[in-house]
Amino acid sequence: MKKGIIVVLLIVCLVLPFSAMAQKVGGGDIKFTPKNAGPVNFSHESHVKGKGIKCTGCHYQIFQMAQGSYKMDMNKITKGDFCGKCHNGQKSFDVKGTDNCVKCHKP
């Protein structure tokens, strides 16, 4: 009986750290609802895991950690602020291209 409990505890201690690593990236998804445009669902997961961007690549230079701590609009983005730092046609798709609007703004 004691051996069985020890084996179970040993397995839990070995598996638990790996299951924690399999969890989603911090930050989750953020939904932006801009005026006169479709909503934008930003996925931390696709940017961090999918593109290999580190959290420090955006925080604190481009974005603060607290949602809503900045006034973001397309005018600033197309001038290279916020999302426009990377979505400039060189690092990633260009936010200035009207054919790219639907990549972020969903109807």
Backbone atoms as SQL, in Angstrom:
CREATE TABLE atoms (id INTEGER PRIMARY KEY, chain TEXT, resi INTEGER, resn TEXT, atom TEXT, x REAL, y REAL, z REAL);
INSERT INTO atoms VALUES
  (1, 'A', 1, 'MET', 'N', 0.822, -1.197, 0.000),
  (2, 'A', 1, 'MET', 'CA', 0.000, 0.000, 0.000),
  (3, 'A', 1, 'MET', 'C', 0.865, 1.259, 0.000),
  (4, 'A', 2, 'LYS', 'N', 1.885, 1.278, 0.886),
  (5, 'A', 2, 'LYS', 'CA', 2.760, 2.441, 0.957),
  (6, 'A', 2, 'LYS', 'C', 3.540, 2.624, -0.346),
  (7, 'A', 3, 'LYS', 'N', 3.956, 1.487, -0.930),
  (8, 'A', 3, 'LYS', 'CA', 4.686, 1.566, -2.194),
  (9, 'A', 3, 'LYS', 'C', 3.812, 2.172, -3.282),
  (10, 'A', 4, 'GLY', 'N', 2.536, 1.809, -3.286),
  (11, 'A', 4, 'GLY', 'CA', 1.599, 2.346, -4.278),
  (12, 'A', 4, 'GLY', 'C', 1.439, 3.848, -4.135),
  (13, 'A', 5, 'ILE', 'N', 1.329, 4.331, -2.925),
  (14, 'A', 5, 'ILE', 'CA', 1.189, 5.776, -2.680),
  (15, 'A', 5, 'ILE', 'C', 2.458, 6.499, -3.091),
  (16, 'A', 6, 'ILE', 'N', 3.600, 5.920, -2.769),
  (17, 'A', 6, 'ILE', 'CA', 4.885, 6.534, -3.133),
  (18, 'A', 6, 'ILE', 'C', 5.029, 6.601, -4.651),
  (19, 'A', 7, 'VAL', 'N', 4.635, 5.545, -5.348),
  (20, 'A', 7, 'VAL', 'CA', 4.723, 5.523, -6.813),
  (21, 'A', 7, 'VAL', 'C', 3.810, 6.602, -7.400),
  (22, 'A', 8, 'VAL', 'N', 2.587, 6.706, -6.888),
  (23, 'A', 8, 'VAL', 'CA', 1.651, 7.725, -7.381),
  (24, 'A', 8, 'VAL', 'C', 2.204, 9.123, -7.131),
  (25, 'A', 9, 'LEU', 'N', 2.715, 9.379, -5.952),
  (26, 'A', 9, 'LEU', 'CA', 3.299, 10.690, -5.645),
  (27, 'A', 9, 'LEU', 'C', 4.498, 10.985, -6.528),
  (28, 'A', 10, 'LEU', 'N', 5.306, 9.997, -6.786),
  (29, 'A', 10, 'LEU', 'CA', 6.468, 10.165, -7.650),
  (30, 'A', 10, 'LEU', 'C', 6.031, 10.521, -9.072),
  (31, 'A', 11, 'ILE', 'N', 5.033, 9.832, -9.567),
  (32, 'A', 11, 'ILE', 'CA', 4.517, 10.119, -10.911),
  (33, 'A', 11, 'ILE', 'C', 3.952, 11.534, -10.976),
  (34, 'A', 12, 'VAL', 'N', 3.178, 11.925, -9.982),
  (35, 'A', 12, 'VAL', 'CA', 2.603, 13.277, -9.945),
  (36, 'A', 12, 'VAL', 'C', 3.716, 14.323, -9.930),
  (37, 'A', 13, 'CYS', 'N', 4.742, 14.087, -9.140),
  (38, 'A', 13, 'CYS', 'CA', 5.852, 15.046, -9.055),
  (39, 'A', 13, 'CYS', 'C', 6.623, 15.149, -10.370),
  (40, 'A', 14, 'LEU', 'N', 6.665, 14.082, -11.131),
  (41, 'A', 14, 'LEU', 'CA', 7.369, 14.105, -12.407),
  (42, 'A', 14, 'LEU', 'C', 6.511, 14.685, -13.526),
  (43, 'A', 15, 'VAL', 'N', 5.214, 14.444, -13.499),
  (44, 'A', 15, 'VAL', 'CA', 4.325, 14.867, -14.577),
  (45, 'A', 15, 'VAL', 'C', 3.872, 16.311, -14.404),
  (46, 'A', 16, 'LEU', 'N', 3.657, 16.758, -13.196),
  (47, 'A', 16, 'LEU', 'CA', 3.125, 18.094, -12.934),
  (48, 'A', 16, 'LEU', 'C', 3.944, 19.211, -13.564),
  (49, 'A', 17, 'PRO', 'N', 5.268, 19.215, -13.453),
  (50, 'A', 17, 'PRO', 'CA', 6.027, 20.296, -14.099),
  (51, 'A', 17, 'PRO', 'C', 5.858, 20.326, -15.620),
  (52, 'A', 18, 'PHE', 'N', 5.750, 19.162, -16.255),
  (53, 'A', 18, 'PHE', 'CA', 5.584, 19.122, -17.704),
  (54, 'A', 18, 'PHE', 'C', 4.200, 19.584, -18.130),
  (55, 'A', 19, 'SER', 'N', 3.189, 19.307, -17.324),
  (56, 'A', 19, 'SER', 'CA', 1.844, 19.778, -17.664),
  (57, 'A', 19, 'SER', 'C', 1.752, 21.282, -17.512),
  (58, 'A', 20, 'ALA', 'N', 2.506, 21.849, -16.598),
  (59, 'A', 20, 'ALA', 'CA', 2.524, 23.306, -16.438),
  (60, 'A', 20, 'ALA', 'C', 3.143, 23.971, -17.659),
  (61, 'A', 21, 'MET', 'N', 4.150, 23.338, -18.258),
  (62, 'A', 21, 'MET', 'CA', 4.784, 23.896, -19.448),
  (63, 'A', 21, 'MET', 'C', 3.859, 23.838, -20.654),
  (64, 'A', 22, 'ALA', 'N', 2.911, 22.912, -20.658),
  (65, 'A', 22, 'ALA', 'CA', 2.006, 22.759, -21.795),
  (66, 'A', 22, 'ALA', 'C', 0.862, 23.770, -21.765),
  (67, 'A', 23, 'GLN', 'N', 0.752, 24.533, -20.691),
  (68, 'A', 23, 'GLN', 'CA', -0.328, 25.507, -20.583),
  (69, 'A', 23, 'GLN', 'C', -0.120, 26.643, -21.565),
  (70, 'A', 24, 'LYS', 'N', -1.189, 27.400, -21.752),
  (71, 'A', 24, 'LYS', 'CA', -1.131, 28.521, -22.685),
  (72, 'A', 24, 'LYS', 'C', -0.189, 29.605, -22.192),
  (73, 'A', 25, 'VAL', 'N', 0.234, 30.417, -23.119),
  (74, 'A', 25, 'VAL', 'CA', 1.106, 31.541, -22.831),
  (75, 'A', 25, 'VAL', 'C', 0.329, 32.574, -22.039),
  (76, 'A', 26, 'GLY', 'N', 0.977, 33.221, -21.092),
  (77, 'A', 26, 'GLY', 'CA', 0.323, 34.256, -20.299),
  (78, 'A', 26, 'GLY', 'C', -0.219, 35.377, -21.161),
  (79, 'A', 27, 'GLY', 'N', -1.247, 36.011, -20.679),
  (80, 'A', 27, 'GLY', 'CA', -1.851, 37.127, -21.406),
  (81, 'A', 27, 'GLY', 'C', -3.130, 36.739, -22.110),
  (82, 'A', 28, 'GLY', 'N', -3.215, 35.502, -22.572),
  (83, 'A', 28, 'GLY', 'CA', -4.423, 35.051, -23.253),
  (84, 'A', 28, 'GLY', 'C', -4.741, 35.883, -24.477),
  (85, 'A', 29, 'ASP', 'N', -5.982, 35.841, -24.879),
  (86, 'A', 29, 'ASP', 'CA', -6.437, 36.627, -26.022),
  (87, 'A', 29, 'ASP', 'C', -6.997, 37.956, -25.528),
  (88, 'A', 30, 'ILE', 'N', -6.781, 38.992, -26.309),
  (89, 'A', 30, 'ILE', 'CA', -7.301, 40.318, -25.984),
  (90, 'A', 30, 'ILE', 'C', -8.179, 40.764, -27.140),
  (91, 'A', 31, 'LYS', 'N', -9.366, 41.249, -26.815),
  (92, 'A', 31, 'LYS', 'CA', -10.272, 41.729, -27.853),
  (93, 'A', 31, 'LYS', 'C', -10.303, 43.251, -27.833),
  (94, 'A', 32, 'PHE', 'N', -10.005, 43.825, -28.996),
  (95, 'A', 32, 'PHE', 'CA', -10.080, 45.265, -29.177),
  (96, 'A', 32, 'PHE', 'C', -11.333, 45.555, -30.002),
  (97, 'A', 33, 'THR', 'N', -12.052, 46.588, -29.642),
  (98, 'A', 33, 'THR', 'CA', -13.245, 46.973, -30.399),
  (99, 'A', 33, 'THR', 'C', -13.093, 48.425, -30.857),
  (100, 'A', 34, 'PRO', 'N', -12.379, 48.620, -31.963),
  (101, 'A', 34, 'PRO', 'CA', -12.150, 49.978, -32.453),
  (102, 'A', 34, 'PRO', 'C', -13.422, 50.581, -33.065),
  (103, 'A', 35, 'LYS', 'N', -13.467, 51.903, -33.079),
  (104, 'A', 35, 'LYS', 'CA', -14.582, 52.601, -33.704),
  (105, 'A', 35, 'LYS', 'C', -14.473, 52.467, -35.222),
  (106, 'A', 36, 'ASN', 'N', -15.592, 52.303, -35.886),
  (107, 'A', 36, 'ASN', 'CA', -15.673, 52.259, -37.351),
  (108, 'A', 36, 'ASN', 'C', -14.873, 51.128, -37.988),
  (109, 'A', 37, 'ALA', 'N', -14.656, 50.047, -37.261),
  (110, 'A', 37, 'ALA', 'CA', -13.930, 48.897, -37.824),
  (111, 'A', 37, 'ALA', 'C', -14.352, 47.641, -37.075),
  (112, 'A', 38, 'GLY', 'N', -14.132, 46.494, -37.701),
  (113, 'A', 38, 'GLY', 'CA', -14.443, 45.234, -37.048),
  (114, 'A', 38, 'GLY', 'C', -13.532, 44.980, -35.858),
  (115, 'A', 39, 'PRO', 'N', -13.976, 44.139, -34.927),
  (116, 'A', 39, 'PRO', 'CA', -13.158, 43.855, -33.740),
  (117, 'A', 39, 'PRO', 'C', -11.869, 43.122, -34.095),
  (118, 'A', 40, 'VAL', 'N', -10.886, 43.277, -33.235),
  (119, 'A', 40, 'VAL', 'CA', -9.591, 42.614, -33.391),
  (120, 'A', 40, 'VAL', 'C', -9.387, 41.705, -32.191),
  (121, 'A', 41, 'ASN', 'N', -9.124, 40.425, -32.458),
  (122, 'A', 41, 'ASN', 'CA', -8.784, 39.480, -31.400),
  (123, 'A', 41, 'ASN', 'C', -7.292, 39.206, -31.474),
  (124, 'A', 42, 'PHE', 'N', -6.560, 39.725, -30.501),
  (125, 'A', 42, 'PHE', 'CA', -5.113, 39.535, -30.460),
  (126, 'A', 42, 'PHE', 'C', -4.803, 38.267, -29.676),
  (127, 'A', 43, 'SER', 'N', -4.011, 37.379, -30.257),
  (128, 'A', 43, 'SER', 'CA', -3.635, 36.133, -29.609),
  (129, 'A', 43, 'SER', 'C', -2.171, 36.182, -29.182),
  (130, 'A', 44, 'HIS', 'N', -1.947, 36.186, -27.863),
  (131, 'A', 44, 'HIS', 'CA', -0.581, 36.087, -27.356),
  (132, 'A', 44, 'HIS', 'C', 0.028, 34.755, -27.803),
  (133, 'A', 45, 'GLU', 'N', -0.778, 33.712, -27.764),
  (134, 'A', 45, 'GLU', 'CA', -0.311, 32.363, -28.109),
  (135, 'A', 45, 'GLU', 'C', 0.298, 32.319, -29.513),
  (136, 'A', 46, 'SER', 'N', -0.412, 32.871, -30.501),
  (137, 'A', 46, 'SER', 'CA', 0.107, 32.786, -31.874),
  (138, 'A', 46, 'SER', 'C', 1.346, 33.647, -32.073),
  (139, 'A', 47, 'HIS', 'N', 1.464, 34.738, -31.339),
  (140, 'A', 47, 'HIS', 'CA', 2.642, 35.586, -31.481),
  (141, 'A', 47, 'HIS', 'C', 3.848, 35.011, -30.741),
  (142, 'A', 48, 'VAL', 'N', 3.622, 34.492, -29.534),
  (143, 'A', 48, 'VAL', 'CA', 4.738, 33.978, -28.732),
  (144, 'A', 48, 'VAL', 'C', 5.167, 32.589, -29.199),
  (145, 'A', 49, 'LYS', 'N', 4.227, 31.668, -29.253),
  (146, 'A', 49, 'LYS', 'CA', 4.581, 30.300, -29.658),
  (147, 'A', 49, 'LYS', 'C', 4.689, 30.185, -31.173),
  (148, 'A', 50, 'GLY', 'N', 3.732, 30.750, -31.884),
  (149, 'A', 50, 'GLY', 'CA', 3.704, 30.615, -33.334),
  (150, 'A', 50, 'GLY', 'C', 4.805, 31.366, -34.047),
  (151, 'A', 51, 'LYS', 'N', 5.133, 32.562, -33.573),
  (152, 'A', 51, 'LYS', 'CA', 6.140, 33.396, -34.234),
  (153, 'A', 51, 'LYS', 'C', 7.466, 33.444, -33.482),
  (154, 'A', 52, 'GLY', 'N', 7.482, 32.916, -32.264),
  (155, 'A', 52, 'GLY', 'CA', 8.720, 32.890, -31.490),
  (156, 'A', 52, 'GLY', 'C', 9.112, 34.233, -30.898),
  (157, 'A', 53, 'ILE', 'N', 8.142, 35.101, -30.723),
  (158, 'A', 53, 'ILE', 'CA', 8.417, 36.423, -30.152),
  (159, 'A', 53, 'ILE', 'C', 8.406, 36.308, -28.632),
  (160, 'A', 54, 'LYS', 'N', 9.405, 36.866, -27.989),
  (161, 'A', 54, 'LYS', 'CA', 9.448, 36.857, -26.533),
  (162, 'A', 54, 'LYS', 'C', 8.537, 37.957, -25.992),
  (163, 'A', 55, 'CYS', 'N', 8.035, 37.760, -24.791),
  (164, 'A', 55, 'CYS', 'CA', 7.170, 38.766, -24.152),
  (165, 'A', 55, 'CYS', 'C', 7.854, 40.127, -24.125),
  (166, 'A', 56, 'THR', 'N', 9.160, 40.122, -23.852),
  (167, 'A', 56, 'THR', 'CA', 9.910, 41.372, -23.762),
  (168, 'A', 56, 'THR', 'C', 10.102, 42.043, -25.117),
  (169, 'A', 57, 'GLY', 'N', 9.757, 41.331, -26.192),
  (170, 'A', 57, 'GLY', 'CA', 9.821, 41.940, -27.519),
  (171, 'A', 57, 'GLY', 'C', 8.785, 43.039, -27.698),
  (172, 'A', 58, 'CYS', 'N', 7.710, 42.951, -26.936),
  (173, 'A', 58, 'CYS', 'CA', 6.644, 43.960, -27.014),
  (174, 'A', 58, 'CYS', 'C', 6.471, 44.724, -25.703),
  (175, 'A', 59, 'HIS', 'N', 6.624, 44.014, -24.587),
  (176, 'A', 59, 'HIS', 'CA', 6.431, 44.647, -23.277),
  (177, 'A', 59, 'HIS', 'C', 7.798, 44.999, -22.707),
  (178, 'A', 60, 'TYR', 'N', 8.058, 46.120, -22.380),
  (179, 'A', 60, 'TYR', 'CA', 7.348, 47.355, -22.137),
  (180, 'A', 60, 'TYR', 'C', 7.668, 48.415, -23.186),
  (181, 'A', 61, 'GLN', 'N', 8.421, 48.072, -24.198),
  (182, 'A', 61, 'GLN', 'CA', 8.818, 49.065, -25.191),
  (183, 'A', 61, 'GLN', 'C', 7.636, 49.516, -26.047),
  (184, 'A', 62, 'ILE', 'N', 6.799, 48.585, -26.505),
  (185, 'A', 62, 'ILE', 'CA', 5.705, 48.910, -27.410),
  (186, 'A', 62, 'ILE', 'C', 4.381, 48.991, -26.666),
  (187, 'A', 63, 'PHE', 'N', 4.134, 48.034, -25.807),
  (188, 'A', 63, 'PHE', 'CA', 2.884, 47.959, -25.053),
  (189, 'A', 63, 'PHE', 'C', 3.155, 47.868, -23.562),
  (190, 'A', 64, 'GLN', 'N', 2.310, 48.521, -22.778),
  (191, 'A', 64, 'GLN', 'CA', 2.337, 48.352, -21.330),
  (192, 'A', 64, 'GLN', 'C', 1.596, 47.059, -21.022),
  (193, 'A', 65, 'MET', 'N', 1.720, 46.565, -19.821),
  (194, 'A', 65, 'MET', 'CA', 1.069, 45.303, -19.463),
  (195, 'A', 65, 'MET', 'C', -0.427, 45.487, -19.186),
  (196, 'A', 66, 'ALA', 'N', -0.822, 46.638, -18.686),
  (197, 'A', 66, 'ALA', 'CA', -2.227, 46.861, -18.339),
  (198, 'A', 66, 'ALA', 'C', -3.030, 47.198, -19.596),
  (199, 'A', 67, 'GLN', 'N', -4.052, 46.382, -19.856),
  (200, 'A', 67, 'GLN', 'CA', -4.886, 46.620, -21.029),
  (201, 'A', 67, 'GLN', 'C', -5.578, 47.972, -20.894),
  (202, 'A', 68, 'GLY', 'N', -5.582, 48.727, -21.972),
  (203, 'A', 68, 'GLY', 'CA', -6.217, 50.038, -21.968),
  (204, 'A', 68, 'GLY', 'C', -5.325, 51.157, -21.455),
  (205, 'A', 69, 'SER', 'N', -4.058, 50.869, -21.203),
  (206, 'A', 69, 'SER', 'CA', -3.150, 51.891, -20.669),
  (207, 'A', 69, 'SER', 'C', -2.575, 52.766, -21.783),
  (208, 'A', 70, 'TYR', 'N', -3.069, 52.612, -23.003),
  (209, 'A', 70, 'TYR', 'CA', -2.576, 53.364, -24.145),
  (210, 'A', 70, 'TYR', 'C', -3.749, 53.686, -25.059),
  (211, 'A', 71, 'LYS', 'N', -3.615, 54.723, -25.838),
  (212, 'A', 71, 'LYS', 'CA', -4.640, 55.110, -26.810),
  (213, 'A', 71, 'LYS', 'C', -4.132, 54.685, -28.179),
  (214, 'A', 72, 'MET', 'N', -4.644, 53.575, -28.667),
  (215, 'A', 72, 'MET', 'CA', -4.187, 53.015, -29.923),
  (216, 'A', 72, 'MET', 'C', -5.215, 53.312, -31.010),
  (217, 'A', 73, 'ASP', 'N', -4.759, 53.741, -32.185),
  (218, 'A', 73, 'ASP', 'CA', -5.649, 53.907, -33.336),
  (219, 'A', 73, 'ASP', 'C', -4.860, 53.612, -34.609),
  (220, 'A', 74, 'MET', 'N', -5.584, 53.405, -35.707),
  (221, 'A', 74, 'MET', 'CA', -4.941, 53.016, -36.960),
  (222, 'A', 74, 'MET', 'C', -3.976, 54.077, -37.476),
  (223, 'A', 75, 'ASN', 'N', -4.244, 55.325, -37.201),
  (224, 'A', 75, 'ASN', 'CA', -3.334, 56.391, -37.631),
  (225, 'A', 75, 'ASN', 'C', -1.950, 56.183, -37.010),
  (226, 'A', 76, 'LYS', 'N', -1.919, 55.876, -35.727),
  (227, 'A', 76, 'LYS', 'CA', -0.642, 55.624, -35.047),
  (228, 'A', 76, 'LYS', 'C', -0.011, 54.315, -35.521),
  (229, 'A', 77, 'ILE', 'N', -0.846, 53.302, -35.730),
  (230, 'A', 77, 'ILE', 'CA', -0.344, 51.992, -36.149),
  (231, 'A', 77, 'ILE', 'C', 0.301, 52.086, -37.532),
  (232, 'A', 78, 'THR', 'N', -0.349, 52.776, -38.467),
  (233, 'A', 78, 'THR', 'CA', 0.216, 52.884, -39.822),
  (234, 'A', 78, 'THR', 'C', 1.474, 53.742, -39.851),
  (235, 'A', 79, 'LYS', 'N', 1.690, 54.544, -38.814),
  (236, 'A', 79, 'LYS', 'CA', 2.917, 55.336, -38.719),
  (237, 'A', 79, 'LYS', 'C', 4.035, 54.586, -38.002),
  (238, 'A', 80, 'GLY', 'N', 3.766, 53.319, -37.622),
  (239, 'A', 80, 'GLY', 'CA', 4.810, 52.501, -37.022),
  (240, 'A', 80, 'GLY', 'C', 4.743, 52.359, -35.525),
  (241, 'A', 81, 'ASP', 'N', 3.684, 52.821, -34.910),
  (242, 'A', 81, 'ASP', 'CA', 3.526, 52.623, -33.467),
  (243, 'A', 81, 'ASP', 'C', 2.719, 51.344, -33.216),
  (244, 'A', 82, 'PHE', 'N', 2.776, 50.866, -31.990),
  (245, 'A', 82, 'PHE', 'CA', 2.013, 49.693, -31.554),
  (246, 'A', 82, 'PHE', 'C', 2.230, 48.513, -32.510),
  (247, 'A', 83, 'CYS', 'N', 1.180, 47.948, -33.073),
  (248, 'A', 83, 'CYS', 'CA', 1.276, 46.781, -33.966),
  (249, 'A', 83, 'CYS', 'C', 2.129, 47.089, -35.192),
  (250, 'A', 84, 'GLY', 'N', 2.132, 48.357, -35.605),
  (251, 'A', 84, 'GLY', 'CA', 2.882, 48.786, -36.781),
  (252, 'A', 84, 'GLY', 'C', 4.383, 48.670, -36.643),
  (253, 'A', 85, 'LYS', 'N', 4.892, 48.448, -35.421),
  (254, 'A', 85, 'LYS', 'CA', 6.339, 48.231, -35.232),
  (255, 'A', 85, 'LYS', 'C', 6.802, 46.992, -35.989),
  (256, 'A', 86, 'CYS', 'N', 5.976, 45.959, -35.992),
  (257, 'A', 86, 'CYS', 'CA', 6.332, 44.719, -36.698),
  (258, 'A', 86, 'CYS', 'C', 5.526, 44.546, -37.982),
  (259, 'A', 87, 'HIS', 'N', 4.289, 44.971, -37.963),
  (260, 'A', 87, 'HIS', 'CA', 3.431, 44.813, -39.144),
  (261, 'A', 87, 'HIS', 'C', 3.677, 45.988, -40.090),
  (262, 'A', 88, 'ASN', 'N', 4.876, 45.962, -40.684),
  (263, 'A', 88, 'ASN', 'CA', 5.349, 47.063, -41.524),
  (264, 'A', 88, 'ASN', 'C', 5.737, 46.611, -42.931),
  (265, 'A', 89, 'GLY', 'N', 5.417, 45.368, -43.264),
  (266, 'A', 89, 'GLY', 'CA', 5.776, 44.843, -44.577),
  (267, 'A', 89, 'GLY', 'C', 7.161, 44.233, -44.628),
  (268, 'A', 90, 'GLN', 'N', 7.947, 44.398, -43.563),
  (269, 'A', 90, 'GLN', 'CA', 9.283, 43.816, -43.519),
  (270, 'A', 90, 'GLN', 'C', 9.326, 42.643, -42.530),
  (271, 'A', 91, 'LYS', 'N', 8.931, 42.900, -41.303),
  (272, 'A', 91, 'LYS', 'CA', 8.901, 41.821, -40.310),
  (273, 'A', 91, 'LYS', 'C', 7.672, 40.943, -40.477),
  (274, 'A', 92, 'SER', 'N', 6.561, 41.563, -40.833),
  (275, 'A', 92, 'SER', 'CA', 5.301, 40.857, -41.008),
  (276, 'A', 92, 'SER', 'C', 4.456, 41.624, -42.011),
  (277, 'A', 93, 'PHE', 'N', 3.240, 41.151, -42.267),
  (278, 'A', 93, 'PHE', 'CA', 2.407, 41.816, -43.262),
  (279, 'A', 93, 'PHE', 'C', 2.207, 43.287, -42.904),
  (280, 'A', 94, 'ASP', 'N', 2.022, 44.096, -43.920),
  (281, 'A', 94, 'ASP', 'CA', 1.931, 45.545, -43.758),
  (282, 'A', 94, 'ASP', 'C', 0.501, 45.969, -43.412),
  (283, 'A', 95, 'VAL', 'N', 0.348, 46.713, -42.325),
  (284, 'A', 95, 'VAL', 'CA', -0.983, 47.189, -41.925),
  (285, 'A', 95, 'VAL', 'C', -1.515, 48.261, -42.870),
  (286, 'A', 96, 'LYS', 'N', -0.657, 48.815, -43.706),
  (287, 'A', 96, 'LYS', 'CA', -1.103, 49.846, -44.646),
  (288, 'A', 96, 'LYS', 'C', -1.842, 49.243, -45.840),
  (289, 'A', 97, 'GLY', 'N', -1.634, 47.980, -46.130),
  (290, 'A', 97, 'GLY', 'CA', -2.291, 47.327, -47.260),
  (291, 'A', 97, 'GLY', 'C', -3.743, 47.022, -46.943),
  (292, 'A', 98, 'THR', 'N', -4.667, 47.624, -47.680),
  (293, 'A', 98, 'THR', 'CA', -6.095, 47.433, -47.399),
  (294, 'A', 98, 'THR', 'C', -6.535, 45.978, -47.547),
  (295, 'A', 99, 'ASP', 'N', -5.818, 45.191, -48.336),
  (296, 'A', 99, 'ASP', 'CA', -6.151, 43.772, -48.471),
  (297, 'A', 99, 'ASP', 'C', -5.789, 42.982, -47.222),
  (298, 'A', 100, 'ASN', 'N', -5.011, 43.583, -46.313),
  (299, 'A', 100, 'ASN', 'CA', -4.615, 42.916, -45.074),
  (300, 'A', 100, 'ASN', 'C', -5.530, 43.219, -43.890),
  (301, 'A', 101, 'CYS', 'N', -6.487, 44.119, -44.068),
  (302, 'A', 101, 'CYS', 'CA', -7.374, 44.524, -42.958),
  (303, 'A', 101, 'CYS', 'C', -8.031, 43.309, -42.284),
  (304, 'A', 102, 'VAL', 'N', -8.509, 42.371, -43.109),
  (305, 'A', 102, 'VAL', 'CA', -9.240, 41.222, -42.573),
  (306, 'A', 102, 'VAL', 'C', -8.358, 40.243, -41.805),
  (307, 'A', 103, 'LYS', 'N', -7.048, 40.415, -41.884),
  (308, 'A', 103, 'LYS', 'CA', -6.158, 39.546, -41.104),
  (309, 'A', 103, 'LYS', 'C', -6.271, 39.849, -39.609),
  (310, 'A', 104, 'CYS', 'N', -6.682, 41.068, -39.278),
  (311, 'A', 104, 'CYS', 'CA', -6.858, 41.446, -37.882),
  (312, 'A', 104, 'CYS', 'C', -8.311, 41.776, -37.563),
  (313, 'A', 105, 'HIS', 'N', -8.925, 42.556, -38.420),
  (314, 'A', 105, 'HIS', 'CA', -10.303, 43.004, -38.191),
  (315, 'A', 105, 'HIS', 'C', -11.281, 41.978, -38.763),
  (316, 'A', 106, 'LYS', 'N', -12.018, 41.346, -37.873),
  (317, 'A', 106, 'LYS', 'CA', -12.990, 40.340, -38.296),
  (318, 'A', 106, 'LYS', 'C', -14.375, 40.976, -38.364),
  (319, 'A', 107, 'PRO', 'N', -15.103, 40.702, -39.454),
  (320, 'A', 107, 'PRO', 'CA', -16.452, 41.274, -39.577),
  (321, 'A', 107, 'PRO', 'C', -17.424, 40.732, -38.546);
